[in-house]
Amino acid sequence: MKAVKSFSFLKEINPIWYFNLFPEKEDSFSTCYFNSSLMTLSEEENKLVVKDSKYISKTAEDLDTGYQLWNRGAMLTNKEIPLSKLIHPDDLTTEDDYIFVRKYFKSHRVYYFFLKNIFSFHNPFNEIRALIKTRKIKKTDLINPHFEYPDYKNYTSKLIESAPLVSIIIPTLNRYEYLKDVLEDIEKQIYKNYEVIIVDQTDNPDKKFYSNYNSEIKIIYQTDKGQWLARNAAIKESRGDYLLFFDDDSRIDPDWISEHLKGLDYFNADISAGVSLSTVGDKVPANYSFFRWADQFDSGNAMVKRKVFEKTGMFDRQFDKQRMGDGEFGLRAYLSGFRSISHPYAKRIHLKVGTGGLRQMGSWDAFRPKKFFSPRPLPSVLYLYRKYYPKDYVRNALIIGILPSLIPYKWKDKRYLYPFSALAAIFILPVLLLQLGISWKRATVMLNEGDRIERL
């Protein structure tokens, strides 16, 4: 895959971001990269951008502009500019990188970037000079202001008026107690032209359970267990041109289906990536509270046009009973040129119950093994990284993922513990290398086997 020439800091700190790679098509694809010599911003887009004259190179100014616009919800496309012309020709200076990291990331990231460069044998004098010279730069808010779509609320969707069939796909495993609420929420939907396809992998399924509902429900009973096996089976049985993926431990509002359809129609998008909340009454996180191009795919709340699967294939079954299968599909769809929106109004409450589902069939956490000699990270993580990203991106992604994983899951959001995780890594380095070696070997086997992507 072709990596985008950008701020080196993004390669260091956010290495598996979709937009670090170029899509495989030349025509109008979603992007965050801006080239002032080829692209013109609208009046509304210009209001979102604060041009920064501190940058040394024009390339840095353009990349900063594009990064602001993407984060603030201005949905840029390449507007049929060939990829080769969108790439910026000149290199960035060390000072440009430090200006960027100071503006958009917290201080611990700045010093991580500095130390990483020092230990990577960058010129220490250039690094120290740039670090000191940019010390007065303050962090910039990338959320406010953000792009508004004032006509969205009253937008009359012709897609909804045409009433296409929506196939709602729900894998389930030992969660009838929660599936009951899921099906009741679906029956309350404003949009009525849907079918429900449930893939039940429970060992002793309760077949009478489904007789209590009025929705059109198709049940697939599977003895083999696998989250992507289940979703692929449902895709094959589906009749709708719009496939809506859902989890069996979630709650939704009555406008859930219609919001997904409306978002796809309004933005002429191919995928609507809904947002997930932890509890009833939670507010949508600020960075997901407005429309923007999506940089992730959550198979627990996403609508996908059938044509995406027809072109890219279905979910890769190499990820069964592991993690990041939905992330791989989202990246594959992006690389194929499909547009995915992050949809703030198509929301669900994800209960994340402690039994059943993925917790029963595999590992819930990609980087925290349950046993001493288990792989760290899960082999599927390395399979994804190594399949799509350059080697240095893979190395950076491992450092970023493994160090925080040394902090117990319940404390994972306490960033002040990160320095202690680095110290812990030094003391248990032989164990970490052993776990990584196990994961690397198994991922190599997966890569040699090739993907397990069926065509629709």
For each residue, the residues with C-beta under 8 A, 3 or more apart:
1: 21 22 335 388 389 390
2: 21 22 83
3: 11 20 21 22 389 390 393
4: 19 20 21 22 33 87
5: 87 88
6: 10 11 20 33 63
7: 10 11 60 63 67 92 96 97 100 101
8: 11 12 92 97
9: 12 13 97 100 101 105 113
10: 6 7 13 14 15 17 20
11: 3 6 7 8 14 15 20 392 393 396
12: 8 9 15 112 113 116 396
13: 9 10 101 105 109 112 113 396 400
14: 10 11 17 20
15: 10 11 12 20 389 393 394 396 397 400
16: 20 384 385 389 393 397
17: 10 14 20 295
18: 21 295 296 330 331 334
19: 4 31 32 33 70 295
20: 3 4 6 10 11 14 15 16 17 389 393
21: 1 2 3 4 18 331 334 335 388 389
22: 1 2 3 4 83
23: 29 83 334 335 336 337
24: 335 336 337
25: 29 336 337
26: 80 82 83
27: 78 80 337
28: 77 78 79 80
29: 23 25 77 78 337 339
30: 75 76 77 293 334 339 340
31: 19 66 70 76 77 78 86 293
32: 19 66 67 69 70 76 293
33: 4 6 19 62 63 66 76 86
34: 39 41 62 63 65 66 69 76
35: 38 39 62 81 85 86 88
36: 39 58 61 62 65
37:
38: 35 81 85 86
39: 34 35 36 76 79 81
40:
41: 34 45 46 49 69 74
42: 45 46
43: 46 47
44: 47 48 74 147 148
45: 41 42 48 49 69 74 147
46: 41 42 43 49
47: 43 44 145
48: 44 45 68 69 72 74 145 146 147
49: 41 45 46 65 68 69
50: 68 140
51: 61 65
52: 55 61 64 99 103
53: 61
54: 99 137
55: 52 58 60 61 64 96 99
56: 60 92 93 95 96
57: 60 61 90 91 92 93 96
58: 36 55 61 62 90
59: 62 63 88 89 90 91 92
60: 7 55 56 57 63 64 92 93 96 99 100
61: 36 51 52 53 55 57 58 64 65
62: 33 34 35 36 58 59 65 66 88
63: 6 7 33 34 59 60 66 67 88 92 100
64: 52 55 60 61 67 68 100 103
65: 34 36 49 51 61 62 68 69
66: 31 32 33 34 62 63 69 70 76
67: 7 32 63 64 70 71 100 104 142
68: 48 49 50 64 65 71 72 142
69: 32 34 41 45 48 49 65 66 72 74 76 147
70: 19 31 32 66 67 74 76 292 293
71: 67 68 142 143 287 292
72: 48 68 69 142 143 145 146 147 292
73: 146 147 290 291 292
74: 41 44 45 48 69 70 147 292
75: 30 147 267 291 292 293 341
76: 30 31 32 33 34 39 66 69 70
77: 28 29 30 31
78: 27 28 29 31 81 83 86
79: 28 39
80: 26 27 28
81: 35 38 39 78 85 86
82: 26 85 86
83: 2 22 23 26 78 86 87
84: 87
85: 35 38 81 82
86: 31 33 35 38 78 81 82 83
87: 4 5 83 84
88: 5 35 59 62 63
89: 59
90: 57 58 59
91: 57 59
92: 7 8 56 57 59 60 63 96 97
93: 56 57 60 96 97 130
94: 97 98 122 123 126 127 129 130
95: 56 98 99 129 130 133 134
96: 7 55 56 57 60 92 93 99 100
97: 7 8 9 92 93 94 100 101 113 130
98: 94 95 101 102 110 113 130 131 133 134
99: 52 54 55 60 95 96 102 103 134 137
100: 7 9 60 63 64 67 96 97 103 104
101: 7 9 13 97 98 104 105 109 110 113
102: 98 99 105 110 134 135 137 138 139
103: 52 64 99 100 137 138 139 140
104: 67 100 101 139 140 142
105: 9 13 101 102 109 110 139
106: 109 110 139 415
107: 110 111
108: 111 112 415 418 419
109: 13 101 105 106 112 113
110: 98 101 102 105 106 107 113 114 131
111: 107 108 114 115
112: 12 13 108 109 115 116
113: 9 12 13 97 98 101 109 110 116 117
114: 110 111 117 118 127 131
115: 111 112 118 119
116: 12 112 113 119 120 396 399
117: 113 114 120 122 127
118: 114 115 122 124 127
119: 115 116
120: 116 117
121:
122: 94 117 118 126 127
123: 94 126 127
124: 118 127 128
125: 128 129
126: 94 122 123 129 130
127: 94 114 117 118 122 123 124 130 131
128: 124 125 131 132
129: 94 95 125 126 132 133
130: 93 94 95 97 98 126 127 133 134
131: 98 110 114 127 128 134 135
132: 128 129 135
133: 95 98 129 130
134: 95 98 99 102 130 131 137
135: 102 131 132
136:
137: 54 99 102 103 134
138: 102 103
139: 102 103 104 105 106
140: 50 103 104
141: 144
142: 67 68 71 72 104 287
143: 71 72 146 286 287 289
144: 141
145: 47 48 72
146: 48 72 73 143 290 292
147: 44 45 48 69 72 73 74 75 290 291 292
148: 44 290
149: 152 266 291
150: 153
151: 154 155
152: 149 155 262 266 291
153: 150
154: 151
155: 151 152 262 265 266
156: 161
157: 160 161 258 261 262 265 266
158: 161 162 265
159: 162 164 261 262 264 265
160: 157 163 191 258 261 262 265
161: 156 157 158
162: 158 159
163: 160 193
164: 159 193 240 241 242 261
165: 193 194 195 239 240 241 242
166: 191 193 194 195 240 242 243 244 257 261 303
167: 194 195 197 234 238 239 240 242 243 244
168: 186 194 195 196 197 244 246 257
169: 197 199 231 234 235 238 243 244 245 246
170: 179 182 196 197 198 199 234 246 247 248
171: 198 199 201 227 230 231 234 247 248
172: 175 176 179 198 199 200 201 202 248 356 357
173: 200 201 202 225 248 356 357 360 361
174: 202 203 355 356 357 360
175: 172 178 179 248 249 353 355 356 357
176: 172 179 180 202 206 209
177: 180
178: 175 181 182 248 249 351 353
179: 170 172 175 176 182 183 198 209 248
180: 176 177 183 184 209
181: 178 184 185 251
182: 170 178 179 185 186 246 248 249 250 251
183: 179 180 186 187 196 213 215 217
184: 180 181 187 188 213
185: 181 182 188 189 251 252 254 256
186: 168 182 183 189 194 196 215 252
187: 183 184 213 214 215
188: 184 185 254
189: 185 186 192 194 254 255 256 257 258
190: 254 255 257 258
191: 160 166 194 255 257 258 261
192: 189
193: 163 164 165 166
194: 165 166 167 168 186 189 191 215 216 240 244 257
195: 165 166 167 168 215 216 217 218 238 239 240
196: 168 170 183 186 215 216 217 218
197: 167 168 169 170 217 218 220 234 237 238
198: 170 171 172 179 210 217 218 219 220 234
199: 169 170 171 172 220 222 230 231 233 234
200: 172 173 205 219 220 221 222
201: 171 172 173 222 223 224 225 226 230 361
202: 172 173 174 176 205 206
203: 174
204:
205: 200 202 221
206: 176 202 209
207: 210 219
208: 211
209: 176 179 180 206 212
210: 198 207 213 217 219
211: 208
212: 209
213: 183 184 187 210 217
214: 187
215: 183 186 187 194 195 196
216: 194 195 196
217: 183 195 196 197 198 210 213
218: 195 196 197 198 237
219: 198 200 207 210
220: 197 198 199 200 230 233 234 237
221: 200 205
222: 199 200 201 225 229 230 233
223: 201
224: 201 229
225: 173 201 222 229 321 361
226: 201 229 230 317 320 321 361
227: 171 230 231 299 319 320 321 325 358 361 362
228: 231 232 314 315 316 317 319 320 325
229: 222 224 225 226 232 233 317 320
230: 171 199 201 220 222 226 227 233 234
231: 169 171 199 227 228 234 235 245 299 314 315
232: 228 229 235 236 314 315 317 454
233: 199 220 222 229 230 236 237
234: 167 169 170 171 197 198 199 220 230 231 237 238
235: 169 231 232 238 243 309 314 456
236: 232 233 456
237: 197 218 220 233 234
238: 167 169 195 197 234 235 243 306
239: 165 167 195
240: 164 165 166 167 194 195 243 306
241: 164 165 305 306 307
242: 164 165 166 167 260 261 264 303 304 305 306
243: 166 167 169 235 238 240 303 304 305 306 309
244: 166 167 168 169 194 257 260 302 303 304
245: 169 231 299 300 301 302 303 304
246: 168 169 170 182 250 252 300 301 348
247: 170 171 250 299 300 301 348 350 357
248: 170 171 172 173 175 178 179 182 356 357
249: 175 178 182 350 351 352 353 356 357
250: 182 246 247 276 300 301 348 349 350 351
251: 181 182 185 280 348 349 351
252: 185 186 246 256 347 348 349
253: 256 347
254: 185 188 189 190
255: 189 190 191 258 259 345
256: 185 189 252 253 259 260 274 346 347 348
257: 166 168 189 190 191 194 244 260 261
258: 157 160 189 190 191 255 261 262
259: 255 256 262 263 274 343 345 346
260: 242 244 256 257 263 264 272 274 303 343 346
261: 157 159 160 164 166 191 242 257 258 264 265 272 303
262: 152 155 157 159 160 258 259 265 266
263: 259 260 266 267 269 272 291 341 343 345 346
264: 159 242 260 261 267 268 269 270 271 272 303 305 341
265: 155 157 158 159 160 261 262 268
266: 149 152 155 157 262 263
267: 75 263 264 291 339 341
268: 264 265 339
269: 263 264 272 339 340 341
270: 264 304 305 307 308 333 338 339 340
271: 264 294 297 302 303 304 305 308 330 333 338 339 340 341
272: 260 261 263 264 269 302 303 340 341 343 346
273: 294 296 297 298 301 302 330 340 341 342 343
274: 256 259 260 298 301 302 303 343 346 347 348
275: 284 285 288 301 342 343 344 346 347 348
276: 250 298 300 301 347 348 349 350
277: 280 282 283 284 347 348 349 350
278: 282 349 350 352
279: 282 349
280: 251 277 349
281:
282: 277 278 279 349
283: 277 289
284: 275 277 288 289 344 347
285: 275 288 289
286: 143 289
287: 71 142 143
288: 275 284 285 342 344
289: 143 283 284 285 286 344
290: 73 146 147 148 344
291: 73 75 147 149 152 263 267 341 342 343 344
292: 70 71 72 73 74 75 146 147 341 342
293: 30 31 32 70 75 339 340 341 342
294: 271 273 297 330 340 341 342
295: 17 18 19 342
296: 18 273 327 330 342
297: 271 273 294 302 326 327 329 330 331 333 340
298: 273 274 276 301 302 326
299: 227 231 245 247 302 315 325 326 329
300: 245 246 247 250 276 348 350
301: 245 246 247 250 273 274 275 276 298 346 347 348 350
302: 244 245 271 272 273 274 297 298 299 326
303: 166 242 243 244 245 260 261 264 271 272 274 346
304: 242 243 244 245 270 271 308 309 333
305: 241 242 243 264 270 271 308 338
306: 238 240 241 242 243 309 310 456
307: 241 270 310 311
308: 270 271 304 305 311 312 333 336 338
309: 235 243 304 306 312 313 314 456
310: 306 307 455 456
311: 307 308 336 338
312: 308 309 329 332 333 336 338 453
313: 309 316 332 453 454 455 456
314: 228 231 232 235 309 453 454 455 456
315: 228 231 232 299 319 325 326 328 329 453
316: 228 313 319 325 328 329 451 452 453
317: 226 228 229 232 320 452 453 454
318: 322 325 380 383 446 449 451 452
319: 227 228 315 316 322 323 324 325 328 380 383
320: 226 227 228 229 317 325 362
321: 225 226 227 358 361 362 363
322: 318 319 325 362 363 366 378 379 380 381
323: 319 362 363 365 366 378 380 381
324: 319 327 328 366 378 380 381 384
325: 227 228 299 315 316 318 319 320 322 328 329 380
326: 297 298 299 302 315 329 330
327: 296 297 324 330 331 384
328: 315 316 319 324 325 331 332 384 387
329: 297 299 312 315 316 325 326 332 333
330: 18 271 273 294 296 297 326 327 333 334 340
331: 18 21 297 327 328 334 335 384 388
332: 312 313 328 329 335 336
333: 270 271 297 304 308 312 329 330 336 338 340
334: 18 21 23 30 330 331 337 338 340
335: 1 21 23 24 331 332 388
336: 23 24 25 308 311 312 332 333
337: 23 24 25 27 29 334
338: 270 271 305 308 311 312 333 334
339: 29 30 267 268 269 270 271 293
340: 30 269 270 271 272 273 293 294 297 330 333 334
341: 75 263 264 267 269 271 272 273 291 292 293 294
342: 273 275 288 291 292 293 294 295 296
343: 259 260 263 272 273 274 275 291 346
344: 275 284 288 289 290 291 347
345: 255 259 263
346: 256 259 260 263 272 274 275 301 303 343
347: 252 253 256 274 275 276 277 284 301 344
348: 246 247 250 251 252 256 274 275 276 277 300 301
349: 250 251 252 276 277 278 279 280 282
350: 247 249 250 276 277 278 300 301
351: 178 249 250 251
352: 249 278
353: 175 178 249 356 357
354: 359
355: 174 175 359 360
356: 172 173 174 175 248 249 353 359 360
357: 172 173 174 175 247 248 249 353 360 361
358: 227 321 361 362 363 364
359: 354 355 356 364
360: 173 174 355 356 357
361: 173 201 225 226 227 321 357 358
362: 227 320 321 322 323 358
363: 321 322 323 358 366 369 370 378
364: 358 359
365: 323 368 405 409
366: 322 323 324 363 377 378 380 381 401
367: 376 377 378 381 401 402 404 405
368: 365 376 405 409
369: 363 372 374 375 376 435
370: 363 374
371: 374
372: 369 431
373: 434 435 438
374: 369 370 371 435 438
375: 369 378 379 435 436 438 439 442
376: 367 368 369 402 405 432 435 436 438 439
377: 366 367 381 382 398 401 402 405 439
378: 322 323 324 363 366 367 375 381 382 439
379: 322 375 382 383 439 442 443 445 446
380: 318 319 322 323 324 325 366 383 384 443 446
381: 322 323 324 366 367 377 378 384 385 401 439 443
382: 377 378 379 385 386 394 398 439 440 443
383: 318 319 379 380 386 387 443 446 447
384: 16 324 327 328 331 380 381 387 388
385: 16 381 382 388 389 393 394 397 398
386: 382 383 389 394 443 447
387: 328 383 384 447 451
388: 1 21 331 335 384 385
389: 1 3 15 16 20 21 385 386 393 394 397
390: 1 3 393 394
391: 394 395
392: 11 395 396
393: 3 11 15 16 20 385 389 390 396 397
394: 15 382 385 386 389 390 391 397 398
395: 391 392 398 399
396: 11 12 13 15 116 392 393 399 400
397: 15 16 385 389 393 394 400 401
398: 377 382 385 394 395 401 402 436
399: 116 395 396 402 403
400: 13 15 396 397 403 404
401: 366 367 377 381 397 398 404 405
402: 367 376 377 398 399 405 406 425 432 436
403: 399 400 406 418 421 422 425
404: 367 400 401 407 412 418 421
405: 365 367 368 376 377 401 402 421
406: 402 403 421 424 425 428
407: 404 411 412 414 417 418 420 421
408: 411 412
409: 365 368 412
410:
411: 407 408 414 417
412: 404 407 408 409
413:
414: 407 411 417
415: 106 108 418
416: 419
417: 407 411 414 420 421
418: 108 403 404 407 415 421 422
419: 108 416 422 423
420: 407 417 423 424
421: 403 404 405 406 407 417 418 424 425
422: 403 418 419 425 426
423: 419 420 426 427
424: 406 420 421 427 428
425: 402 403 406 421 422 428 429 432
426: 422 423 429
427: 423 424
428: 406 424 425 431 432
429: 425 426 432 433
430: 433 434
431: 372 428 434 435
432: 376 402 425 428 429 435 436
433: 429 430 436 437
434: 373 430 431 437 438
435: 369 373 374 375 376 431 432 438 439
436: 375 376 398 402 432 433 439 440
437: 433 434 440 441
438: 373 374 375 376 434 435 441 442
439: 375 376 377 378 379 381 382 435 436 442 443
440: 382 436 437 443 444
441: 437 438 444 445
442: 375 379 438 439 445 446
443: 379 380 381 382 383 386 439 440 446 447
444: 440 441 447 448
445: 379 441 442 448 449
446: 318 379 380 383 442 443 449
447: 383 386 387 443 444 450
448: 444 445
449: 318 445 446 452
450: 447
451: 316 318 387
452: 316 317 318 449
453: 312 313 314 315 316 317
454: 232 313 314 317
455: 310 313 314
456: 235 236 306 309 310 313 314
